[in-house]
Amino acid sequence: MPPVPPPAKRRGRAVRRAGTAATGAAIAAGYAVAGRLAPERSARAAARLWCRLPRNRGRRMDNRPSPGEVTRLEVVPGRSLAVEAWGPADGPLVYLNHAWGGWRGQVASFVAPLVRAGCRVIAADCLSHGDADPGRHGPGYSSGGEMVRSLEALVRHYGPARAAIGHSLGCATTCLAAAHGALRAERLVLVAASPAMRRLAREHGRRLHLPSH
């Protein structure tokens, strides 16, 4: 069994949880009122909150077996991705697509076995993620659509692939890029795919007590 934290630490955690719950309740109450009095402003504020990237350190986990070749790829003028590549330049191409709030090192546990199989592995930080430039929403904010456009820019530059591997929201970006015809790959590998975005958006609104309109 894990060790039981001392009483002072337990009390501190309880206080923090209570404070977080109280803050969340106050925010939800504010949205419930503002959503009726100023619906457009409330919708913009809720969308801004939806686009805020998580800041927990676990999403910066580095699973790279070793540093690869790092370059920059411009998506739009003044905004570029951080791209890292491993393996022989003429090997079958495999793309690694990270999760929401993640970065290229998070999905790099696939690098070593793929390189041993002779593949060229390419992973990039989407705009506002990892070492990439901030996207159109500013530092610390992004969107699923922006992640898709980042991947599509990567594929336009490097070309068709033997496979593409996505993790969490990276599964959705991989599938959307393929559905748009931008990503041509023989295989798609989806790891811990995220739930449907429409469902998550409805849950976001419910938690904020946003009126349905």
N, C-alpha and C positions, 0 to 999 in steps of 0.2 A: 504494500500500500504506500502511496506517496506520503511524505511527511506532512503533518498538520501544522500550518503556520501559527506563530504565536498570537495570543489574543489581541495585542496592539495592532498587528498587521491585519488580522481579520476585521477589526473595527474600522481600520482605515479603508479597506476594500469596501465594506458595507456603506461607509459614508460616501465614497466615490460613486458607488452604484446608485445610491439614493439621490445624489446630486445630479447624476446623469439622467435618471428617470424624471426628476423634477424639471430639469431643463428641457427634456424632450416633450413633456406634457405642456410646458409653457409655450414652446415653439408650435406644437400642434394646435393649441388653443388660438394662438395668433393667426395661423393659417386659416383656421375654420372661420374666423371673423373676417379677416382680410379677403378671403376667397369670395365672400359675398359683396363686400364693399368696393374692392378694387381687384376684380378677377384677373385682368391682364397683367397687372404688376405682380400679383401672387403667383400666376403661372410662370412668369419670367424668373422669379425668385426660386420657385420649386425646381425649374429646369436647371438653374445654376447649381443648386444643391445636388441634383441628379448627376451633373457632369463633373462634380468634384472627385478627384482621384483619392483613393485611400493612401494613408501615409505609414502604415505599419511596416516594420523592418522585414518581416517574413517575405514580403513581395520583392525584396531586393536580394533574395537568396541567390548565391552564385554557384551554379552547378557546372560551370565550364571546366573541362579537364585540363585546359591550358589556354592561354590567350591565343586568339586567332588573328587574322588580318582585318584590321579595323579601318573602315573608310566612311565617308559621308555621302549621302545621296539626297539631292535637293528634291523636295516634293512640289513646293511652290516657291517663288522667289523669296529668299531670306529664311526659309524654313527647311531644315534637312533632317534626315534620319541618321542614326548611328547604325552602321551595318558591320557585322562581323562574319568572317568566312573561315572555314576549315576544310582540309582535304584537297585532293588533286583538282587542278583547274578544269580538267577535261572529264571529271567524274560525273555520274548521274546526279542531277541537282535535287536537293531536298530543302524545303523551306521550313523553318521553325517559327511558330507564331505564338507570342506570349499572351498572358491573361490581362484583364483590366487592372491597371495599377502596377503591372509587372514590368519586366524588362527581358532582354535577350538571354541573360545568364540564367534566368529562372527555368527555361525550357532546354538548357544546354546539356542535360544528362543524356540526351539522345546523340550527342556529337560523337563520342568515342566509338560506339558500335557502328555508327553509320560510316565514319571515316575508315574504320577497319574493313568495312565492306566495299571500300573504294569510292564512296560518294563524296560529292561536294556539298557541304552543309552551309546554309546561309540563314542567319537570324538577324533581325533588325529591331531596334526600339521604335515603336510608333511615336508620332508627334506627342509631345508632353510627357512621354514615358522615358525612364532611364536616362540615357545620355543624348537623346534627341532634342531638337529645339522645341520651344513651346508651340502649340497649335493655335488655331484661330480663337479658342476660348481663353487663352492665356496660360501662364505657368500653373501647374497643379490641377488643370481642368482639361477634359477631352470629351469624346463621344464615340459611340460605336461606329458611326458613319466615318469619323475621322480616322479611326483605326483601319477600316476597310480601305479608305483612300490611300493610307500609308502602305498597306500591303500591295495594293494595285500598282502603286508607283514602283515598288520593289520588283514586282513581276515584269513590268514593262521594261525595266532596265536589264534584268538577268535572264528573262525568258521562261519557257515551259519547264516543268519539273517532273521528275520521276514520282515524287510524293510531296505532300505538304502535311505537316503535323501541327495541330492547334491544341491549345490548352484553355479550358474554361471559356471566357468570352472570345479567345482566339479561335475557338471552334466555329463560332458564328461568323467572325470576320473571314475565316477561310472559306466557309460555305457560300457566303454572299459574294466574295470575289470570284468564286467558281461559277455561281449562278449568273453573275454579270458578264461572264465570258472573259474576264481579265486573267483569271488563274486557270491555266491548262496543266493538269497534273493527272498522272495515271492512277494515283491512289491518294485518298484523303484519310488521315488518321486523326480521330477526335478523342481527346483525353479529358474526362470530367467536364463534359459539355455543360454550358450554363443553361438555366431555364429560359423559356420563351421571354423575349424582351417586353412584349405587351403585358404579360402577366406581372413581371417585375415592376413595370411602370404603374400599373394599377395598384400594386401593393405599396409602392412609394407614395402615391396619392392618398391611399387609405391611412397610412401611418401618419401623414401630415394633416389628416382630417380635411383634405381639400374637398369642397363641394364637387359633385360629379360634373358640373358644367365647366 
